[in-house]
Each structure stands twice: as structure tokens, then as C-alpha cells.
Amino acid sequence: MGRGHYVGCVFNVRNLRETSDWNWYGEGDDMIFIDGEPFPPSLHGTGTEDYCNTAWCPPQTHHAPYHGVTLPGGPNWSGDISLYRFHVEDPITFTESIRVTIEHGHANKRSDDVSSVAYWYQTLPHRPFEPPPAARRRPYRM
């Protein structure tokens, strides 16, 4: 891939569970693997909401310069949720590669519809990126 700087991401969840039980989509550990490092990575966080600097399962919007919740979802975190985090004051650089992951709920045990957009700067030239097959890029239909 090549040398670069991970800027941050927008992270979206469509909560697919319809229940009156605890329906919190978060607690999925964020893990950032730099330059092919093995598990556990040196940057291993404690949950989706902590990665976005919000904590305590926020049910309302919150906007700060580098992190926030633009869409908090409905009651009991139902429906659509969107969060963002930008590493402006805490840059993450890589020399050869980077892989940024967030588990789907605690212990990676949820099956919600999750999507994200990552932003990074990278030196050129680099190897071409191949898009995933079309079937994997289609949006979820309710």
C-alpha cells in the first residue's frame, strides 16, 4: 500500500434488531493494525462509543470539531446511527499498510448493517485498489 496518514472515518450502523430489550449496538472494540502487526494490535480500544469520544451510549446528537454523533438513532438505539472521528490532534501514521476495524457489538456478536468511509493521505505511487464485488457493495434493503 505505501506510507501514509490515517485521518479518520465516518461510521454508520443500521440497527436491525427490533426489541424492547437492551439494544445498544456499540461496545465493539476498535483495532488499528499498523504495518502488518499481529493481534492484538498496539492500538486496541474499548468500544465504538469510546473510539468516537462520546462514551456512555449517547442517545442524542453531539458535534465537536473532531468527533461526534450526527444521527443517534431512535428509542433504544433503533434505526440509523452515524458517528465520526478524525485523528487531527492524535495522528496515526503508517509506513507500509494500515487496517482499521471495529467489532460489531460486544465480542463481535451483532449482525447489524454497518458501513464506513475512511479518510487517509498516502504517498504515491501505490498499488491499485480493487473494489469489492458488486454484490458486496449493494445497500441493505428493508
N, C-alpha and C positions, 0 to 999 in steps of 0.2 A: 504494500500500500504506500508507504513512504512517511516521511516526517511531517508532523502537523500539530495542531492545537484544537482540542475539542472545546467547542463554545457552549454547548448546552442542548436542550431539547424541549419540545412540546410533547406531553404525554396525555393520551386520551383513553378513556375507558367507557364502554357501554356496558353498564351493569345488567347482566342478563337474568339475574335471579329476581323473582317476584315473590317476596316473602315478608312477613312481619317480624321474623327472627332477625338477629343482628346481621346486617347486610353490608358491612364495611368491606370495600374492595381492596384496601391497602395492606400494609404490613409486608408487602413483597420486598425482599432485600434488593437494594441496588448494588450492582457489582460492576466495576470497571477494570477490565483486563488490559494492561498496557504492555505492548511489545511481546505478546505471546505468553505472558506469565501464566502459570498454572493456578488451579483452585487451591486455596482461597486467594483471591486477588488482594493486592495491597490496599485497594480502595473498595472496601466492603461495608456498605451502610446497613441501616436497621429498619428501613421501611420506606414505602412510596412517599408518604406524607413527610417524613424526615428529609428525604432527598430534596423535596421541593420546599424545605424550610417552613412548613406550616404546622406540623405536629398535631396531635390530638384530633384526628379525623374531622377536618373543618367542613361544616355544612353550609358555609356561606362563601361568597367571593372574597378574594383578598388580592390586592395588587401592590407589589413592591417593584423596584427597578429590575431586580434580577431573579425574582421568584414570585409565584402566586397561583391562584385558582381563578380561572376565568369562567368556568362553568362547574358549579358544585354538585350538580345532580339534584334529584328531588328528595322527598322524605325518605329517611333511612338509606341515603346514598343511592337511590334508584336512578335509572336512566343514564343520561350522558354526563360525563365528568371530563374536564380538561384542566391540566396543570402545566406550569412551565418552570424551568430552572436554567439560568445562564451562569456560566463559570467565568465571570468577568474579574471578580476580586480573588478568586481561588482557581487560577488557570490549571488545566490538565493538558500536559504536552505528551507527545509520543514520538519515538524515533522511527519505528517500523510499522506499528499497527496499533489499533485500539478496538476493543469490543465492549460496548456499553449495554448492560442488561438490567432489567427489573423483573423480579419474580411476579407471577400472577397471584397475588394474595399471599397470606402467611404460608410458608413452606411450599409455595408454588402450587396450591391446591384449588385455585379458582379457574373457571372456564368462561370468563367474560370476553367480550370483543375488545381487544386492545390494539391501539395503533400509536405510532410516534413519528416525529420528524426530528432528526438530529442535525445539528449545525457544526461544521468544523472548517478550519483553514488547513490547507495542505500544500506542501511544496510540489512543484512539478519537475519532471514528468512523473506520472504514476501509472500503475496498471489500470486498464479499463475496468469499469464496474459493470457487471452483468445484472440486469434486473431480474427479480424472481419471476417465475412463470405467471402468465396472466391469471390463472385460476387462484393463485395465492394473493393476487393484488386486488381482487374484486371486493367491493364493500359488503358488509353484512346486510342482509335483507331481513326485515322483521315480518 
